[in-house]
Amino acid sequence: MSVIFDRNKKEEMDSKYIFMLAFMMALFSAGLPPETVLLKVSNKDSFHPYLKVFRRIKNLVSGFRYKFSQGINYAIRNSKVKFLSEFLVRLSQAVTFGDDMVQFLEREIDFSLAEYSSHSARVIESMNNFLTVYATLNSSLAFLVADMTVLSVLYSGGSSILLQIFFLSTVILVNLTVIMYYIYKPESYMRYSSRDRLLLTALILLGIALNLTYTSFITMIITGVLYLGVGMRYRIFENKINNLERYFLLFTRYFTRNYSVVNNLKESLMAVLRGDLGSAKPMIRRALNRLNLGVNKSKIFSLMGRESKSVLVTMLSEILYETISNGGNMLITGEILSKIGDVVLNIRARKEQNGRAFEASIYALQVSSAGVSAALISITSMLNNLFSIGELASVIAFNPIDIGFVSKIFLIMLFVMSFANGMAISLAYGKSIYASLYFIGLLMIMSAISYYVILTLTAQLFQAFSSGGIISGIQNTT
């Protein structure tokens, strides 16, 4: 468990690491020395998980006058990122032996892309298997609580056993969801502000407080509508960013090819704007307008990344600017960035496909769990009426169970299941926890409506046992 929750330890490389290699390759293609390359990498916040080691190397080489290889060997001693340490050792050896750094980094990028692709495929396959078991266990816990409700009525177990089973099921479900989130947490290229984090926290706490204090299907519907509205906003935002990133990768491919021919920023932007850039076109047009107004190139590319609210677009903009400003090889840089982008988009497409299949199965399981819970309420109420008849009560020892308490237990269970299943759907899609509010709200609404409809239908169905059916016949014979 300590390995799972160690946020500083990275066992497998991510796409940010590969984009960082592309950034270094772009700088080396301009003929910059290794010390300058490491200095520029250490100043880029976009490569956050790996900056600590690079800044340590920069301080040792620039501040304390260590040799390049000595600074790397000393800086990686306490690094928890194994693949980064291994790369830096190979980088040190390549610099020492005078290798062609562009070719060296091209080989590193190809190797890293292969590793990243195979790892992502394994993660997707593992997540699919885990989510299948997770969904089965999730619904099984709901049916376990339902079975214990009937047993509590038949064997006079009372509400204490039901409450213990409910707490046990809730703890298992919450722990399993937290572990699943930390194991399969997707890469996120979205920028969320502190206001978004506060809103997410406030909504979660408000939903928990409302459904624990005023437990009813109406409260669950109101909470679900609130979550659905806010989650829809975040989902639309993330879909918009994903669409923008896809078109910006297309822009990067054509822009670098044009720039490698004409070697002029304005003409390259104008040439690319003649094509279909989708949602990225307004951003590129603003960049061209700023260039015409004499805005600094650094500011232009910086604003492109900042206005996009995407870390991926920011990394691409920084790589393009550094390549242009330092006179790097734009053709090689563009081909490498296109290759990395294609891999990232293919992985996203696979997650999207898996998410759709998993989402449909979860909706079916959630609705069936809500229906079973409502049916058990009617069955428990009928058994209470049946065993409360004097002659039966004298034969069968029976302690009546509070129907309101049982109903509250089931509604809270459905609320917890909606949270857990909503996060599971979000992970299957590769979305962030913010977008999971949409799925959580939708599951709450579906659960509450299914609960109310089944409860009403089964109540009318079992009413025959108390009016003109079995219970009435028993009372008449007595």
Backbone hydrogen bonds, N-H to C=O, Kabsch-Sander energy under -0.5 kcal/mol:
donor,donor_aa,acceptor,acceptor_aa,energy
5,F,1,M,-2.1
6,D,3,V,-0.8
7,R,5,F,-1.1
9,K,6,D,-0.8
10,K,8,N,-0.5
10,K,80,K,-0.7
11,E,9,K,-0.5
18,I,14,D,-1.2
19,F,15,S,-2.5
20,M,16,K,-1.9
21,L,17,Y,-1.8
22,A,18,I,-2.0
23,F,19,F,-2.1
24,M,20,M,-2.2
25,M,21,L,-2.5
26,A,22,A,-2.3
27,L,23,F,-1.7
28,F,24,M,-2.6
29,S,25,M,-2.1
30,A,26,A,-0.5
30,A,27,L,-1.0
31,G,28,F,-1.8
32,L,27,L,-1.4
37,V,33,P,-2.0
38,L,34,P,-2.5
39,L,35,E,-1.9
40,K,36,T,-2.3
41,V,37,V,-2.3
42,S,38,L,-2.2
43,N,39,L,-0.7
43,N,40,K,-0.7
44,K,41,V,-1.6
45,D,43,N,-0.7
47,F,44,K,-1.2
48,H,45,D,-1.1
50,Y,47,F,-1.9
51,L,48,H,-1.3
54,F,50,Y,-1.2
55,R,51,L,-2.9
56,R,52,K,-1.6
57,I,53,V,-2.2
58,K,54,F,-2.6
59,N,55,R,-2.2
60,L,56,R,-2.0
61,V,57,I,-2.9
62,S,58,K,-2.9
63,G,58,K,-0.7
63,G,59,N,-1.2
64,F,59,N,-1.5
66,Y,60,L,-2.8
71,G,67,K,-3.0
72,I,68,F,-1.9
73,N,69,S,-2.3
74,Y,70,Q,-2.2
75,A,71,G,-2.2
76,I,72,I,-1.9
77,R,74,Y,-0.9
79,S,76,I,-0.8
82,K,10,K,-0.7
82,K,80,K,-1.0
85,S,81,V,-2.0
86,E,82,K,-2.4
87,F,83,F,-1.9
88,L,84,L,-2.4
89,V,85,S,-1.8
90,R,86,E,-2.0
91,L,87,F,-2.8
92,S,88,L,-2.4
93,Q,89,V,-2.1
94,A,90,R,-2.4
95,V,91,L,-2.4
96,T,92,S,-2.3
97,F,93,Q,-2.3
98,G,95,V,-0.7
99,D,94,A,-2.5
101,M,99,D,-0.8
104,F,100,D,-2.3
105,L,101,M,-2.5
106,E,102,V,-2.1
107,R,103,Q,-2.1
108,E,104,F,-2.0
109,I,105,L,-2.6
110,D,106,E,-2.3
111,F,107,R,-2.4
112,S,108,E,-2.7
113,L,109,I,-2.8
114,A,110,D,-2.0
115,E,111,F,-2.3
116,Y,112,S,-3.1
117,S,113,L,-2.7
118,S,114,A,-2.3
119,H,115,E,-2.6
120,S,116,Y,-2.5
121,A,117,S,-2.2
122,R,118,S,-2.1
123,V,119,H,-2.6
124,I,120,S,-2.5
125,E,121,A,-2.2
126,S,122,R,-2.8
127,M,123,V,-3.0
128,N,124,I,-2.2
129,N,125,E,-2.0
130,F,126,S,-2.6
131,L,127,M,-3.1
132,T,128,N,-1.8
133,V,129,N,-2.0
134,Y,130,F,-2.9
135,A,131,L,-2.7
136,T,132,T,-1.9
137,L,133,V,-2.8
138,N,134,Y,-2.6
139,S,135,A,-2.2
140,S,136,T,-2.1
141,L,137,L,-2.1
142,A,138,N,-1.2
143,F,139,S,-2.1
144,L,140,S,-2.2
145,V,141,L,-2.0
146,A,142,A,-1.8
147,D,143,F,-2.7
148,M,144,L,-2.4
149,T,145,V,-1.4
150,V,146,A,-1.6
151,L,147,D,-2.3
152,S,148,M,-2.2
153,V,149,T,-1.5
154,L,150,V,-2.6
155,Y,151,L,-2.6
156,S,153,V,-0.6
157,G,152,S,-1.7
158,G,152,S,-1.0
161,I,157,G,-0.6
162,L,158,G,-0.8
163,L,159,S,-2.3
164,Q,160,S,-2.2
165,I,161,I,-2.4
166,F,162,L,-2.1
167,F,163,L,-2.4
168,L,164,Q,-2.4
169,S,165,I,-2.6
170,T,166,F,-2.5
171,V,167,F,-2.5
172,I,168,L,-2.3
173,L,169,S,-2.4
174,V,170,T,-2.7
175,N,171,V,-2.5
176,L,172,I,-2.3
177,T,173,L,-2.0
178,V,174,V,-2.4
179,I,175,N,-2.4
180,M,176,L,-2.3
181,Y,177,T,-2.2
182,Y,178,V,-2.1
183,I,179,I,-2.1
184,Y,180,M,-2.4
191,R,309,K,-1.6
192,Y,190,M,-0.6
197,R,193,S,-1.7
198,L,194,S,-2.3
199,L,195,R,-2.3
200,L,196,D,-2.5
201,T,197,R,-2.3
202,A,198,L,-2.7
203,L,199,L,-2.5
204,I,200,L,-2.2
205,L,201,T,-2.5
206,L,202,A,-2.6
207,G,203,L,-2.6
208,I,204,I,-2.2
209,A,205,L,-2.6
210,L,206,L,-2.7
211,N,207,G,-2.2
212,L,208,I,-1.6
213,T,209,A,-2.0
214,Y,210,L,-2.9
216,S,214,Y,-0.6
220,M,216,S,-1.8
221,I,217,F,-2.0
222,I,218,I,-2.5
223,T,219,T,-2.5
224,G,220,M,-2.6
225,V,221,I,-2.7
226,L,222,I,-2.0
227,Y,223,T,-2.7
228,L,224,G,-2.9
229,G,225,V,-2.3
230,V,226,L,-2.1
231,G,227,Y,-3.2
232,M,228,L,-2.2
233,R,229,G,-1.5
234,Y,230,V,-1.9
235,R,231,G,-2.7
236,I,232,M,-2.7
237,F,233,R,-2.0
238,E,234,Y,-2.6
239,N,235,R,-2.6
240,K,236,I,-2.3
241,I,237,F,-2.3
242,N,238,E,-2.7
243,N,239,N,-2.2
244,L,240,K,-2.3
245,E,241,I,-2.8
246,R,242,N,-1.9
247,Y,243,N,-1.9
248,F,244,L,-2.4
249,L,245,E,-2.1
250,L,246,R,-1.3
251,F,247,Y,-2.5
252,T,248,F,-2.7
253,R,249,L,-1.8
254,Y,250,L,-1.9
255,F,251,F,-3.1
256,T,252,T,-2.1
257,R,253,R,-1.2
258,N,254,Y,-2.3
259,Y,255,F,-2.9
260,S,256,T,-1.9
261,V,257,R,-0.7
261,V,258,N,-1.0
262,V,258,N,-2.7
263,N,259,Y,-2.0
268,S,264,N,-1.9
269,L,265,L,-2.3
270,M,266,K,-2.4
271,A,267,E,-2.1
272,V,268,S,-2.1
273,L,269,L,-2.0
274,R,270,M,-0.6
274,R,271,A,-0.8
275,G,272,V,-1.8
277,L,275,G,-0.8
280,A,277,L,-2.0
281,K,278,G,-1.3
284,I,280,A,-2.0
285,R,281,K,-2.6
286,R,282,P,-2.2
287,A,283,M,-1.8
288,L,284,I,-2.1
289,N,285,R,-2.3
290,R,286,R,-2.4
291,L,287,A,-2.0
292,N,288,L,-2.2
293,L,289,N,-1.6
294,G,291,L,-1.2
295,V,290,R,-2.6
300,I,296,N,-2.2
301,F,297,K,-2.3
302,S,298,S,-2.0
303,L,299,K,-2.5
304,M,300,I,-1.7
305,G,301,F,-1.6
306,R,302,S,-2.2
307,E,303,L,-3.0
308,S,304,M,-1.2
309,K,305,G,-0.8
309,K,306,R,-0.6
310,S,305,G,-0.8
311,V,189,Y,-3.0
314,T,310,S,-1.8
315,M,311,V,-2.5
316,L,312,L,-2.3
317,S,313,V,-2.6
318,E,314,T,-2.4
319,I,315,M,-2.3
320,L,316,L,-2.4
321,Y,317,S,-2.5
322,E,318,E,-2.5
323,T,319,I,-2.0
324,I,320,L,-2.3
325,S,321,Y,-3.3
326,N,322,E,-1.8
327,G,324,I,-0.9
328,G,323,T,-3.2
330,M,328,G,-1.0
333,T,329,N,-2.0
334,G,330,M,-2.8
335,E,331,L,-2.0
336,I,332,I,-2.3
337,L,333,T,-2.6
338,S,334,G,-2.3
339,K,335,E,-2.0
340,I,336,I,-2.4
341,G,337,L,-2.6
342,D,338,S,-2.3
343,V,339,K,-1.5
344,V,340,I,-2.2
345,L,341,G,-2.5
346,N,342,D,-2.2
347,I,343,V,-2.0
348,R,344,V,-1.9
349,A,345,L,-2.2
350,R,346,N,-1.8
351,K,347,I,-2.0
352,E,348,R,-2.5
353,Q,349,A,-2.0
354,N,350,R,-2.3
355,G,351,K,-2.6
356,R,352,E,-1.7
357,A,353,Q,-1.4
358,F,354,N,-2.3
359,E,355,G,-2.5
360,A,356,R,-1.6
361,S,357,A,-1.4
362,I,358,F,-2.1
363,Y,359,E,-2.1
364,A,360,A,-1.7
365,L,361,S,-2.2
366,Q,362,I,-2.8
367,V,363,Y,-2.3
368,S,364,A,-2.1
369,S,365,L,-2.3
370,A,366,Q,-2.3
371,G,367,V,-2.4
372,V,368,S,-2.6
373,S,369,S,-2.3
374,A,370,A,-2.2
375,A,371,G,-2.4
376,L,372,V,-2.4
377,I,373,S,-1.4
378,S,374,A,-1.6
379,I,375,A,-2.4
380,T,376,L,-2.7
381,S,377,I,-2.2
382,M,378,S,-2.3
383,L,379,I,-2.6
384,N,380,T,-2.2
385,N,381,S,-2.0
386,L,382,M,-2.4
387,F,383,L,-2.8
388,S,384,N,-0.7
389,I,386,L,-1.1
393,A,389,I,-2.9
394,S,390,G,-1.8
395,V,391,E,-0.9
396,I,392,L,-3.4
397,A,395,V,-0.5
398,F,396,I,-0.6
403,I,401,I,-0.6
406,V,402,D,-2.0
407,S,403,I,-2.6
408,K,404,G,-2.0
409,I,405,F,-2.2
410,F,406,V,-2.2
411,L,407,S,-2.2
412,I,408,K,-2.3
413,M,409,I,-2.1
414,L,410,F,-2.3
415,F,411,L,-2.0
416,V,412,I,-2.4
417,M,413,M,-2.6
418,S,414,L,-2.1
419,F,415,F,-1.7
420,A,416,V,-2.5
421,N,417,M,-3.1
422,G,418,S,-2.2
423,M,419,F,-2.1
424,A,420,A,-2.0
425,I,421,N,-2.4
426,S,422,G,-2.0
427,L,423,M,-2.3
428,A,424,A,-2.2
429,Y,425,I,-1.9
430,G,426,S,-0.9
431,K,426,S,-2.8
436,S,432,S,-0.9
437,L,434,Y,-1.3
438,Y,435,A,-1.3
439,F,435,A,-0.8
440,I,436,S,-2.7
441,G,437,L,-2.7
442,L,438,Y,-2.2
443,L,439,F,-2.4
444,M,440,I,-2.2
445,I,441,G,-2.3
446,M,442,L,-2.4
447,S,443,L,-2.5
448,A,444,M,-2.7
449,I,445,I,-2.4
450,S,446,M,-2.4
451,Y,447,S,-2.7
452,Y,448,A,-2.4
453,V,449,I,-2.6
454,I,450,S,-2.5
455,L,451,Y,-2.2
456,T,452,Y,-2.3
457,L,453,V,-2.4
458,T,454,I,-2.8
459,A,455,L,-1.9
460,Q,456,T,-1.9
461,L,457,L,-2.0
462,F,458,T,-2.9
463,Q,459,A,-0.6
464,A,461,L,-0.9
465,F,462,F,-1.1
466,S,462,F,-0.6
466,S,463,Q,-0.9
467,S,463,Q,-1.9
468,G,464,A,-0.5
469,G,464,A,-1.4
471,I,465,F,-2.0
472,S,465,F,-0.6
473,G,469,G,-2.1
474,I,470,I,-2.4
475,Q,471,I,-2.3
476,N,472,S,-2.1
477,T,473,G,-1.9
478,T,474,I,-1.2
